Amino acid sequence: MSLEPVFVRAAERIPPLEDDPDDFVGYEILVDFLEQRPLRKLEGDIIEIGAFMGRGTTRLAKLAQRYGKMVYVIDVFEPVLDQTLSRSGIKACDVYEAFLRGRSMFETYRESTRGFDNILTIREDSRKVRFGEEQRFVFGFIDGCHQQAYVENDFYIIWPHLVSGGVLGFHDYKFDEWPEVTEAVDKLIRAHKNEISEAYEIEGKYNILSLLLSKK
Ligand SMILES: C[S@@+](CC[C@H](N)C(=O)[O-])C[C@H]1O[C@@H](n2cnc3c(N)ncnc32)[C@H](O)[C@@H]1O
């Protein structure tokens, strides 16, 4: 079976977005894609690994509200803990600090997500997080630490709990700066190809791709 991803160009799907400089993915594009699928009818919640300032979290939380679901968020919210080096030699923590411009990551996240009663925040290194057997997810989005071991770890936090017809996405797929994301994702696809029904490459902000996998 071939799992050649279907390419979805954002501009073909939705009108130009009002730009939010603190949204680094283009979450409206993801939400638009998810709304075309029957996720509402599936049983389970939404999970995001790597929320940063929480701008995308609020978009996922609005979607989850419409569907009567929760959003679980996993993030350490401590820039200095992520020392991952990009291909061009920049540390992830320095990228975070540059965008934060002196603000606290956690306080900024709390400010963004204030007023939502369907967000459950787990402030923890994702290697330390696992869910009980009964937990079900309909959508998971991985944009945490960009090291291969973390991307794989984060996949296994979600995948065993993803329901049939649910979707799991990875940000920064095929993005030159974070080659370990692509290596990890391609390895995971090979290992789980019999459990995947479709793959989509979604072009988001800055032309960066997210790869979304639909579970059989
Ligand atoms: C690229 S940012 C996420 C951006 C966010 N998705 C957005 O578009 O606004 C990566 C996030 O992963 C978090 N992170 C890095 N290493 C982590 C780890 N080991 N466990 C949990 N979160 C981690 C960072 O704190 C940061 O907020």
The ligand as an ORCA input file, in Angstrom:
! r2SCAN-3c Opt
* xyz 0 1
  C       7.563     25.235     18.313
  S       6.927     25.529     19.899
  C       5.231     25.204     19.721
  C       4.536     26.247     18.913
  C       3.027     26.153     18.973
  N       2.574     24.905     18.414
  C       2.434     27.298     18.174
  O       2.352     27.207     16.960
  O       2.144     28.316     18.791
  C       7.498     24.103     20.738
  C       6.981     23.979     22.154
  O       7.404     22.715     22.664
  C       7.698     22.858     24.038
  N       8.621     21.796     24.415
  C       9.923     21.667     24.073
  N      10.447     20.578     24.638
  C       9.448     19.991     25.340
  C       9.372     18.819     26.144
  N      10.416     18.036     26.340
  N       8.190     18.507     26.708
  C       7.105     19.297     26.535
  N       7.116     20.427     25.782
  C       8.277     20.757     25.196
  C       8.313     24.243     24.142
  O       8.195     24.743     25.464
  C       7.498     25.029     23.108
  O       6.424     25.697     23.702
*
